[in-house]
Amino acid sequence: MPTAETALPALSAPLSKVDFLDDYRLAWESRLASLAGRKEVFMGKAKFGIFGDGKEVPQLAMARAFQNGDFRAGYYRDQTFMVAIGQLTWQQYFAQLYANPDVEAEPATGGRAMNGHFATRMLDDDGNLTDLTKTKNSSADVSPTASQMPRLLGMAYASKLFRQNPELHQFTALSNKGNEVAFGTIGNASTSEGMFFEALNAAGVLQVPMLVSVWDDHYGISVPAEYQTTKQSISEIMAGLQRDGEGQQGFEIYAVRGWDYAGLIDTYQRAAAVCREQHVPVLIHVTELTQPQGHSTSGSHERYKSKERLQWEEAHDCLHKLREWLLAEGHATEIELDEIEKAAAVTIKTARTTAWADFFDAIKAERDEAVVLLDQLVADTGTENTLHEMVEQAQGEPHADSGRHCADHAPRPAPRAQRKAQLWPPQRAAPPRAACSPKTPTAITPTCSAKASSLLATSKKCPPPSRPTPRWWTPARCCRPASMPTSSATPASSPSAKTWARLAM
């Protein structure tokens, strides 16, 4: 919301139809990557996932204002932006989701960080500093919310020092005389953190080229804005930072809806120009964003959002609004947009399958190497009986389609009510569990051998059945003495009988 006294610079060259359609393609690729990433987590291929769905369009607008030499300090929703500036591929995106430790496959963190943590390299393969003024740069993301803000402030201050101090102009690989902008992103809930307020106050005092975008989807995980943000608007809270005009200290503050493609392009071009040319800090409050899949794979937003809110989010999805705008303005036809969406689906599927194959093939190669060593050990020591089964299990094909372990395929226990309905002592064998190896496991019988009975009677960890048996005594579930009294011979009120019956169920 710039004041009337502020002279706004002219916009750069207008975008063409090719630019519009390219943004539409990238937006859909990002959305489909988010949808696929959530499925990969639920299939067991990754431990956790958090994605940038619902924030695609404003990130495309920000990317068009981002220039060589600029730096980003953001957070885990910025996948669209990173791909748009050419510093991330979708294959690398999935490689990070799978935690691929190969830095060639996942150059940001080498699989060492949670997904959505982006970074660019400042050193070449020989350890020499690269020319940062010729690349689009991103600092390495950190997980604590709002912790990117102090770093963002520092990078913006560095740009100001390079402009003010002529002695620094000789370092042309670091800065183009302070022409760089530090772009920051943060979620609306994280603006409640102290580091956010401290960084904005310091930026206003120092008057540095810092451009902060707040992605506002009205929620902080499951907590709506009315419970964490005064007036439910960070731009209204920070209105006192707005400068009074040219040459005055303070911020330029803009508020724009996150599904308004044309408005976003205009806002980011003007805001970045003020920030770059005048070294005035800028706050862009991007409102009315959505979470098509909720906050992360840890839960479902359908549990805490009303039916009306979910309907509103569907209607105001930035991808749907972008499609409506392109059709209304005559920039594309239904057929063109449908084809773009189909091509985006193919692109993401190819990137996902290739990234998984690269990650999993390396594991299979190590497995095959281990099998060769075990075979050699069997041949050298003659311990085939003890090692042969290990070799067979290692040679068995893992569940590459789902990434799940064999235990996931075992029969699930009967419901609690069904177990309670089963009276002691049913003479049944325990159901066999599914096994990865071809060898069929030995079924567990309901009675113990004489040797097992003796162990049960003498072991300190296995008290004899004549005394009450603690619930933690798990061997009773599959092994009990042959002399265990039946329900007809033992009163139902006997503590020992109750305990045995409960453990057997």
PyMOL commands that set and color helices and strands:
alter all, ss='L'
color gray80, all
select helices_A, chain A and resi 17-42+56-65+79-84+90-97+132-134+148-164+166-168+189-192+194-206+225-227+230-232+234-241+261-278+301-303+307-315+318-328+334-381+384-395+406-409+416-421+450-458+474-477+495-504
alter helices_A, ss='H'
color red, helices_A
select strands_A, chain A and resi 71-73+137-138+182-187+210-215+219-220+223-224+252-257+282-287
alter strands_A, ss='S'
color yellow, strands_A
deselect
rebuild
show_as cartoon
